[in-house]
């Protein structure tokens, strides 16, 4: 089966714990702990298409007790993106919003493989660099969207650039020492 892919060009956002703002292109946290669309040991870069969604994603479970975050914007020019918001794409993959919105953390804690990890493995094996998918963070709506990347670099076809024209992001973790 050949999956229809698209090219994504535009701005995305990510809210970082300030301590890790010096590595805004790192997928190390996701690699270490896993995420909805990556198992531990596999890097992923989770971004959102708007500021509010980025904030809600970073505050998972604590939308009414916000913690300090550093908001970062990125310019993306990335090929090989699967749009999981497209019902035809979901059907071709035999997935639906229930599968995508599964309680992945609970499943992982029970040593059960979340269906979203299997989907991510399958898409990566097909050369898919990332996905467009709705956010399932508490407080988000059907219009809250994320771009999750498994392949990214500073060059096309999977380019992502930090927007920090005034060099405000820290360069090292030394500011926390």
matplotlib code that plots the C-alpha trace (Angstrom):
import matplotlib.pyplot as plt

x = [0.0, 1.3, 0.2, -0.5, 1.9, 2.1, 4.7, 4.3, 5.6, 4.8, 5.3, 5.0, 5.5, 6.8, 6.7, 9.9, 10.7, 13.1, 15.9, 16.0, 15.4, 19.1, 18.3, 15.0, 15.6, 16.4, 14.1, 16.0, 13.2, 10.8, 13.5, 14.1, 10.5, 8.5, 5.5, 2.1, 3.8, 7.2, 8.3, 11.2, 14.5, 13.0, 13.5, 10.5, 10.0, 6.6, 5.4, 2.0, 0.5, -0.6, 0.7, -2.3, -2.0, 1.8, 1.0, -1.6, 0.6, 3.4, 1.0, -0.5, -2.9, -2.2, -4.0, -5.2, -1.9, 0.5, 4.2, 6.9, 7.7, 9.9, 7.9, 9.9, 8.8, 10.1, 10.0, 9.3, 9.8, 9.3, 8.3, 6.9, 4.2, 1.1, -2.0, -3.7, -6.6, -7.7, -10.3, -9.3, -5.7, -7.0, -9.1, -6.3, -4.2, -7.1, -6.9, -9.4, -9.5, -10.1, -6.8, -5.0, -6.3, -5.6, -4.4, -0.9, 0.8, -1.5, -1.0, 2.8, 2.8, 0.9, 3.6, 1.1, 2.1, 0.1, -1.5, 0.1, 3.6, 2.8, 1.4, 4.6, 6.8, 4.7, 4.8, 8.5, 9.2, 7.4, 9.7, 7.2, 9.1, 6.2, 2.5, -0.1, -2.5, -5.0, -3.9, -5.4, -4.0, -6.6, -8.4, -7.7, -10.3, -10.6, -9.0, -5.9, -3.2, 0.3, 3.1, 5.2, 8.5, 10.6, 13.1, 14.3, 17.4, 18.5, 18.2, 15.5, 13.6, 13.0, 14.1, 13.2, 14.8, 14.5, 13.3, 15.7, 16.8, 17.8, 19.7, 17.5, 17.7, 20.4, 23.3, 24.1, 22.5, 25.0, 22.4, 20.9, 24.0]
y = [0.0, 3.4, 6.1, 9.6, 12.1, 15.8, 18.6, 20.8, 24.3, 26.7, 27.8, 25.4, 25.9, 24.0, 24.9, 23.7, 23.3, 26.2, 24.0, 22.2, 25.3, 25.2, 22.1, 23.1, 20.6, 17.7, 14.6, 13.2, 13.6, 11.7, 9.1, 8.6, 8.4, 7.7, 9.6, 9.0, 8.5, 7.1, 4.3, 4.7, 4.6, 6.3, 10.1, 12.3, 16.1, 17.1, 20.5, 22.2, 24.3, 27.1, 28.6, 27.5, 23.8, 23.9, 25.3, 22.7, 19.9, 21.0, 21.3, 17.8, 17.3, 20.6, 23.2, 25.1, 25.1, 26.3, 25.8, 28.0, 27.2, 28.6, 29.0, 28.4, 28.9, 26.9, 27.3, 23.9, 22.9, 19.1, 16.5, 13.0, 14.0, 11.8, 13.7, 11.5, 14.0, 12.9, 10.2, 8.4, 8.1, 6.8, 4.2, 3.2, 2.6, 0.9, 3.4, 5.8, 8.7, 6.2, 4.4, 7.7, 9.1, 5.9, 6.1, 5.4, 6.1, 3.8, 1.0, 1.4, 1.4, -1.9, -3.3, -3.3, -1.8, 1.3, 1.1, 4.5, 3.0, 0.3, 2.9, 5.1, 2.1, 1.2, 4.7, 5.2, 1.9, 3.4, 6.4, 8.8, 11.7, 12.8, 13.2, 15.9, 14.8, 16.4, 17.0, 14.8, 16.9, 17.9, 21.1, 20.7, 20.5, 18.8, 22.0, 21.7, 20.1, 18.8, 18.1, 15.1, 14.5, 11.4, 12.8, 16.3, 18.3, 21.8, 20.9, 19.8, 17.5, 17.5, 21.0, 22.7, 25.9, 27.6, 31.2, 33.0, 36.0, 37.9, 34.9, 34.7, 31.0, 29.7, 28.0, 25.6, 24.3, 26.4, 29.0, 26.4, 25.7]
z = [0.0, -0.9, 1.5, 0.2, 1.7, 1.7, 2.1, 5.2, 5.1, 7.9, 11.5, 14.4, 18.1, 21.1, 24.8, 26.6, 30.2, 30.6, 31.8, 28.4, 26.2, 25.1, 23.0, 21.2, 18.3, 20.5, 20.5, 23.5, 26.0, 23.7, 23.0, 26.7, 27.9, 24.7, 23.6, 22.0, 18.6, 19.6, 21.8, 24.2, 22.3, 19.2, 18.8, 17.9, 17.8, 19.0, 17.8, 17.5, 14.8, 17.2, 20.5, 22.6, 21.5, 22.3, 25.7, 26.4, 25.2, 27.5, 30.5, 30.0, 32.8, 34.5, 32.3, 35.4, 37.3, 34.6, 35.1, 33.6, 29.9, 27.2, 23.9, 20.7, 17.1, 14.2, 10.4, 8.8, 5.2, 5.4, 2.8, 3.5, 6.0, 6.5, 7.4, 10.1, 10.2, 6.8, 7.3, 4.1, 5.4, 8.7, 6.9, 4.6, 7.7, 9.5, 12.4, 13.8, 16.3, 19.1, 18.3, 17.9, 21.2, 23.1, 26.7, 25.5, 28.9, 30.8, 28.2, 28.4, 32.2, 31.9, 29.6, 26.7, 23.4, 22.5, 19.0, 18.2, 18.7, 16.1, 13.8, 14.2, 13.5, 10.4, 9.0, 9.6, 7.8, 4.8, 4.8, 6.4, 8.1, 10.3, 10.8, 11.2, 13.9, 16.3, 19.8, 22.5, 25.4, 28.0, 27.0, 23.3, 20.6, 17.2, 15.7, 17.9, 15.7, 16.1, 13.7, 15.0, 13.2, 13.2, 10.6, 10.8, 10.0, 9.0, 5.3, 2.9, 2.5, 6.2, 7.2, 10.5, 11.7, 15.1, 15.0, 17.4, 15.5, 18.7, 20.2, 23.3, 23.8, 26.1, 24.3, 27.2, 30.4, 32.4, 33.3, 35.6, 37.6]

ax = plt.figure().add_subplot(projection="3d")
ax.plot(x, y, z, "-o")
ax.set_aspect("equal")
plt.show()
